[in-house]
Structures are given as C-alpha cells and as structure tokens.
Amino acid sequence: MISEYLVVSLATLAAIGIVAAAMLKGWQGWLTLKLRELDAHRGEPESGSGMARIEIADLKERIRKLEAIAAGVDL
C-alpha cells in the first residue's frame, strides 16, 4: 500500500515542479520582452541626449549650490 506520507511527498514534488516551470516560462518571457525593447531602441536616433545634457547641467548647478552652502557662502 502507498503510505500517506508518500502521497503528500509526491504531490508536493509535483507542485514544486509546476511552480518552477511557470517561473521559468515567465523568466523567458521577461527576457524576450527586454530583447525586444533593446532592438526597438537600437533603431531610434538619440533624441533624449539633449534632455540628458540639461539634467546633467541642472545637477551640476545643484552641486555647486550645495558646495557653496557647505562652505558658508551665501548665494
């Protein structure tokens, strides 16, 4: 006869296998999505580079102001 513990163990093992297979499928789907996003960005010209320069200039200005505050200089 099959013991109760064996049935529970086999059911648990099957459940773990099903969850692992579902997670693997989800992981592969996520990787496929990221590859498609990368392929889509390769063909686009860099239109955001000007915006990035503005953000960097803004950050530099903030750093300059913080350094002035730390040095005790009023702006």
N, CA, C and O atoms as a GROMACS GRO file, in nm:
protein
  300
    1MET      N    1   0.082  -0.119   0.000
    1MET     CA    2   0.000   0.000   0.000
    1MET      C    3   0.087   0.126   0.000
    1MET      O    4   0.199   0.128   0.051
    2ILE      N    5   0.031   0.228  -0.059
    2ILE     CA    6   0.102   0.356  -0.064
    2ILE      C    7   0.070   0.432   0.064
    2ILE      O    8  -0.046   0.452   0.101
    3SER      N    9   0.176   0.473   0.131
    3SER     CA   10   0.153   0.543   0.257
    3SER      C   11   0.109   0.687   0.231
    3SER      O   12   0.127   0.742   0.122
    4GLU      N   13   0.051   0.743   0.332
    4GLU     CA   14   0.001   0.880   0.322
    4GLU      C   15   0.117   0.979   0.302
    4GLU      O   16   0.103   1.077   0.229
    5TYR      N   17   0.229   0.954   0.366
    5TYR     CA   18   0.345   1.041   0.352
    5TYR      C   19   0.401   1.041   0.210
    5TYR      O   20   0.447   1.144   0.160
    6LEU      N   21   0.396   0.926   0.145
    6LEU     CA   22   0.444   0.916   0.008
    6LEU      C   23   0.355   0.996  -0.086
    6LEU      O   24   0.405   1.062  -0.177
    7VAL      N   25   0.226   0.993  -0.066
    7VAL     CA   26   0.132   1.068  -0.148
    7VAL      C   27   0.154   1.218  -0.130
    7VAL      O   28   0.156   1.293  -0.227
    8VAL      N   29   0.169   1.260  -0.005
    8VAL     CA   30   0.192   1.402   0.023
    8VAL      C   31   0.325   1.446  -0.037
    8VAL      O   32   0.333   1.555  -0.094
    9SER      N   33   0.428   1.365  -0.026
    9SER     CA   34   0.559   1.398  -0.082
    9SER      C   35   0.554   1.410  -0.233
    9SER      O   36   0.610   1.504  -0.290
   10LEU      N   37   0.486   1.317  -0.299
   10LEU     CA   38   0.475   1.322  -0.444
   10LEU      C   39   0.393   1.442  -0.490
   10LEU      O   40   0.426   1.504  -0.591
   11ALA      N   41   0.288   1.474  -0.418
   11ALA     CA   42   0.206   1.591  -0.452
   11ALA      C   43   0.287   1.720  -0.433
   11ALA      O   44   0.277   1.811  -0.515
   12THR      N   45   0.365   1.727  -0.328
   12THR     CA   46   0.450   1.844  -0.305
   12THR      C   47   0.555   1.857  -0.413
   12THR      O   48   0.581   1.967  -0.463
   13LEU      N   49   0.616   1.747  -0.449
   13LEU     CA   50   0.717   1.748  -0.555
   13LEU      C   51   0.656   1.791  -0.688
   13LEU      O   52   0.718   1.867  -0.763
   14ALA      N   53   0.536   1.744  -0.718
   14ALA     CA   54   0.468   1.785  -0.841
   14ALA      C   55   0.436   1.934  -0.839
   14ALA      O   56   0.450   2.002  -0.940
   15ALA      N   57   0.392   1.984  -0.724
   15ALA     CA   58   0.359   2.126  -0.712
   15ALA      C   59   0.484   2.212  -0.730
   15ALA      O   60   0.479   2.316  -0.796
   16ILE      N   61   0.594   2.169  -0.673
   16ILE     CA   62   0.720   2.243  -0.690
   16ILE      C   63   0.762   2.244  -0.836
   16ILE      O   64   0.808   2.346  -0.887
   17GLY      N   65   0.746   2.132  -0.903
   17GLY     CA   66   0.779   2.124  -1.045
   17GLY      C   67   0.693   2.216  -1.130
   17GLY      O   68   0.743   2.282  -1.221
   18ILE      N   69   0.565   2.222  -1.100
   18ILE     CA   70   0.474   2.309  -1.175
   18ILE      C   71   0.508   2.456  -1.152
   18ILE      O   72   0.511   2.535  -1.247
   19VAL      N   73   0.535   2.492  -1.028
   19VAL     CA   74   0.571   2.631  -0.997
   19VAL      C   75   0.703   2.667  -1.064
   19VAL      O   76   0.716   2.776  -1.119
   20ALA      N   77   0.800   2.577  -1.060
   20ALA     CA   78   0.929   2.605  -1.123
   20ALA      C   79   0.914   2.622  -1.274
   20ALA      O   80   0.977   2.709  -1.333
   21ALA      N   81   0.831   2.539  -1.337
   21ALA     CA   82   0.810   2.550  -1.481
   21ALA      C   83   0.741   2.683  -1.515
   21ALA      O   84   0.775   2.747  -1.615
   22ALA      N   85   0.645   2.723  -1.434
   22ALA     CA   86   0.576   2.850  -1.457
   22ALA      C   87   0.671   2.968  -1.441
   22ALA      O   88   0.666   3.064  -1.518
   23MET      N   89   0.757   2.962  -1.340
   23MET     CA   90   0.852   3.070  -1.319
   23MET      C   91   0.954   3.077  -1.432
   23MET      O   92   0.994   3.186  -1.474
   24LEU      N   93   0.997   2.961  -1.481
   24LEU     CA   94   1.090   2.958  -1.592
   24LEU      C   95   1.027   3.018  -1.718
   24LEU      O   96   1.093   3.092  -1.791
   25LYS      N   97   0.903   2.987  -1.742
   25LYS     CA   98   0.832   3.043  -1.858
   25LYS      C   99   0.819   3.194  -1.844
   25LYS      O  100   0.837   3.267  -1.941
   26GLY      N  101   0.789   3.242  -1.725
   26GLY     CA  102   0.780   3.386  -1.701
   26GLY      C  103   0.914   3.455  -1.720
   26GLY      O  104   0.920   3.564  -1.776
   27TRP      N  105   1.020   3.393  -1.673
   27TRP     CA  106   1.156   3.448  -1.688
   27TRP      C  107   1.192   3.459  -1.836
   27TRP      O  108   1.247   3.560  -1.879
   28GLN      N  109   1.162   3.355  -1.912
   28GLN     CA  110   1.192   3.358  -2.055
   28GLN      C  111   1.111   3.466  -2.126
   28GLN      O  112   1.162   3.533  -2.216
   29GLY      N  113   0.986   3.484  -2.085
   29GLY     CA  114   0.904   3.589  -2.142
   29GLY      C  115   0.959   3.727  -2.110
   29GLY      O  116   0.958   3.816  -2.195
   30TRP      N  117   1.007   3.746  -1.987
   30TRP     CA  118   1.064   3.874  -1.948
   30TRP      C  119   1.190   3.903  -2.028
   30TRP      O  120   1.211   4.016  -2.073
   31LEU      N  121   1.275   3.801  -2.046
   31LEU     CA  122   1.396   3.820  -2.126
   31LEU      C  123   1.361   3.854  -2.272
   31LEU      O  124   1.426   3.939  -2.333
   32THR      N  125   1.261   3.789  -2.325
   32THR     CA  126   1.218   3.819  -2.461
   32THR      C  127   1.168   3.964  -2.472
   32THR      O  128   1.198   4.033  -2.569
   33LEU      N  129   1.094   4.009  -2.373
   33LEU     CA  130   1.046   4.147  -2.371
   33LEU      C  131   1.163   4.245  -2.369
   33LEU      O  132   1.163   4.343  -2.444
   34LYS      N  133   1.262   4.219  -2.285
   34LYS     CA  134   1.377   4.309  -2.276
   34LYS      C  135   1.457   4.309  -2.406
   34LYS      O  136   1.508   4.414  -2.447
   35LEU      N  137   1.469   4.195  -2.471
   35LEU     CA  138   1.539   4.190  -2.600
   35LEU      C  139   1.465   4.273  -2.705
   35LEU      O  140   1.527   4.343  -2.784
   36ARG      N  141   1.333   4.264  -2.704
   36ARG     CA  142   1.254   4.344  -2.798
   36ARG      C  143   1.270   4.493  -2.771
   36ARG      O  144   1.279   4.574  -2.864
   37GLU      N  145   1.275   4.531  -2.643
   37GLU     CA  146   1.295   4.671  -2.608
   37GLU      C  147   1.432   4.720  -2.655
   37GLU      O  148   1.444   4.830  -2.708
   38LEU      N  149   1.533   4.637  -2.637
   38LEU     CA  150   1.667   4.675  -2.683
   38LEU      C  151   1.671   4.689  -2.835
   38LEU      O  152   1.732   4.783  -2.887
   39ASP      N  153   1.608   4.597  -2.905
   39ASP     CA  154   1.604   4.606  -3.050
   39ASP      C  155   1.529   4.730  -3.097
   39ASP      O  156   1.567   4.792  -3.196
   40ALA      N  157   1.424   4.766  -3.025
   40ALA     CA  158   1.348   4.885  -3.063
   40ALA      C  159   1.430   5.012  -3.042
   40ALA      O  160   1.417   5.108  -3.118
   41HIS      N  161   1.512   5.014  -2.939
   41HIS     CA  162   1.592   5.134  -2.910
   41HIS      C  163   1.714   5.146  -3.000
   41HIS      O  164   1.768   5.256  -3.015
   42ARG      N  165   1.757   5.038  -3.059
   42ARG     CA  166   1.875   5.045  -3.146
   42ARG      C  167   1.848   5.127  -3.271
   42ARG      O  168   1.937   5.197  -3.320
   43GLY      N  169   1.728   5.118  -3.324
   43GLY     CA  170   1.696   5.187  -3.448
   43GLY      C  171   1.662   5.334  -3.430
   43GLY      O  172   1.662   5.409  -3.527
   44GLU      N  173   1.634   5.374  -3.308
   44GLU     CA  174   1.593   5.513  -3.284
   44GLU      C  175   1.715   5.604  -3.274
   44GLU      O  176   1.817   5.564  -3.218
   45PRO      N  177   1.704   5.725  -3.328
   45PRO     CA  178   1.812   5.822  -3.302
   45PRO      C  179   1.805   5.868  -3.158
   45PRO      O  180   1.700   5.860  -3.094
   46GLU      N  181   1.914   5.916  -3.107
   46GLU     CA  182   1.918   5.958  -2.967
   46GLU      C  183   1.857   6.096  -2.952
   46GLU      O  184   1.926   6.198  -2.955
   47SER      N  185   1.726   6.098  -2.936
   47SER     CA  186   1.655   6.225  -2.922
   47SER      C  187   1.661   6.276  -2.778
   47SER      O  188   1.641   6.395  -2.754
   48GLY      N  189   1.688   6.188  -2.682
   48GLY     CA  190   1.691   6.227  -2.542
   48GLY      C  191   1.826   6.278  -2.496
   48GLY      O  192   1.841   6.312  -2.379
   49SER      N  193   1.925   6.287  -2.586
   49SER     CA  194   2.058   6.328  -2.542
   49SER      C  195   2.059   6.475  -2.500
   49SER      O  196   2.131   6.512  -2.408
   50GLY      N  197   1.979   6.559  -2.567
   50GLY     CA  198   1.970   6.699  -2.527
   50GLY      C  199   1.908   6.714  -2.390
   50GLY      O  200   1.950   6.797  -2.310
   51MET      N  201   1.807   6.632  -2.363
   51MET     CA  202   1.742   6.635  -2.232
   51MET      C  203   1.839   6.587  -2.125
   51MET      O  204   1.839   6.639  -2.013
   52ALA      N  205   1.921   6.489  -2.157
   52ALA     CA  206   2.018   6.440  -2.060
   52ALA      C  207   2.120   6.548  -2.027
   52ALA      O  208   2.161   6.561  -1.911
   53ARG      N  209   2.161   6.625  -2.126
   53ARG     CA  210   2.256   6.734  -2.101
   53ARG      C  211   2.196   6.839  -2.009
   53ARG      O  212   2.265   6.892  -1.922
   54ILE      N  213   2.069   6.868  -2.027
   54ILE     CA  214   2.002   6.966  -1.941
   54ILE      C  215   1.997   6.914  -1.798
   54ILE      O  216   2.020   6.989  -1.703
   55GLU      N  217   1.966   6.785  -1.783
   55GLU     CA  218   1.960   6.728  -1.649
   55GLU      C  219   2.097   6.729  -1.583
   55GLU      O  220   2.108   6.757  -1.463
   56ILE      N  221   2.202   6.699  -1.658
   56ILE     CA  222   2.337   6.700  -1.603
   56ILE      C  223   2.376   6.842  -1.562
   56ILE      O  224   2.435   6.861  -1.456
   57ALA      N  225   2.343   6.939  -1.645
   57ALA     CA  226   2.372   7.078  -1.611
   57ALA      C  227   2.297   7.119  -1.485
   57ALA      O  228   2.351   7.190  -1.400
   58ASP      N  229   2.172   7.075  -1.471
   58ASP     CA  230   2.094   7.106  -1.353
   58ASP      C  231   2.156   7.043  -1.229
   58ASP      O  232   2.164   7.107  -1.124
   59LEU      N  233   2.201   6.919  -1.241
   59LEU     CA  234   2.265   6.852  -1.128
   59LEU      C  235   2.395   6.921  -1.089
   59LEU      O  236   2.426   6.935  -0.970
   60LYS      N  237   2.472   6.965  -1.188
   60LYS     CA  238   2.597   7.036  -1.158
   60LYS      C  239   2.568   7.167  -1.085
   60LYS      O  240   2.641   7.204  -0.994
   61GLU      N  241   2.463   7.235  -1.125
   61GLU     CA  242   2.425   7.360  -1.060
   61GLU      C  243   2.384   7.333  -0.915
   61GLU      O  244   2.420   7.409  -0.825
   62ARG      N  245   2.310   7.228  -0.893
   62ARG     CA  246   2.269   7.194  -0.757
   62ARG      C  247   2.390   7.160  -0.670
   62ARG      O  248   2.398   7.201  -0.554
   63ILE      N  249   2.484   7.085  -0.727
   63ILE     CA  250   2.606   7.051  -0.653
   63ILE      C  251   2.684   7.177  -0.618
   63ILE      O  252   2.735   7.190  -0.507
   64ARG      N  253   2.693   7.269  -0.714
   64ARG     CA  254   2.764   7.395  -0.689
   64ARG      C  255   2.700   7.472  -0.574
   64ARG      O  256   2.769   7.527  -0.489
   65LYS      N  257   2.567   7.476  -0.572
   65LYS     CA  258   2.496   7.546  -0.466
   65LYS      C  259   2.516   7.477  -0.332
   65LYS      O  260   2.535   7.543  -0.230
   66LEU      N  261   2.512   7.344  -0.331
   66LEU     CA  262   2.533   7.271  -0.205
   66LEU      C  263   2.674   7.290  -0.153
   66LEU      O  264   2.695   7.302  -0.032
   67GLU      N  265   2.772   7.293  -0.243
   67GLU     CA  266   2.910   7.317  -0.200
   67GLU      C  267   2.924   7.457  -0.144
   67GLU      O  268   2.997   7.478  -0.047
   68ALA      N  269   2.855   7.552  -0.203
   68ALA     CA  270   2.860   7.690  -0.152
   68ALA      C  271   2.796   7.699  -0.014
   68ALA      O  272   2.846   7.769   0.074
   69ILE      N  273   2.686   7.627   0.004
   69ILE     CA  274   2.621   7.626   0.135
   69ILE      C  275   2.713   7.561   0.238
   69ILE      O  276   2.726   7.610   0.350
   70ALA      N  277   2.778   7.449   0.198
   70ALA     CA  278   2.868   7.382   0.291
   70ALA      C  279   2.988   7.470   0.328
   70ALA      O  280   3.040   7.462   0.439
   71ALA      N  281   3.032   7.552   0.234
   71ALA     CA  282   3.145   7.640   0.260
   71ALA      C  283   3.103   7.765   0.336
   71ALA      O  284   3.189   7.840   0.382
   72GLY      N  285   2.974   7.788   0.351
   72GLY     CA  286   2.924   7.903   0.426
   72GLY      C  287   2.911   8.028   0.341
   72GLY      O  288   2.906   8.139   0.395
   73VAL      N  289   2.906   8.014   0.211
   73VAL     CA  290   2.893   8.127   0.120
   73VAL      C  291   2.747   8.147   0.087
   73VAL      O  292   2.678   8.052   0.050
   74ASP      N  293   2.698   8.271   0.100
   74ASP     CA  294   2.559   8.300   0.062
   74ASP      C  295   2.552   8.330  -0.086
   74ASP      O  296   2.633   8.405  -0.140
   75LEU      N  297   2.453   8.272  -0.151
   75LEU     CA  298   2.435   8.296  -0.295
   75LEU      C  299   2.336   8.406  -0.318
   75LEU      O  300   2.308   8.441  -0.433
   0.00000   0.00000   0.00000
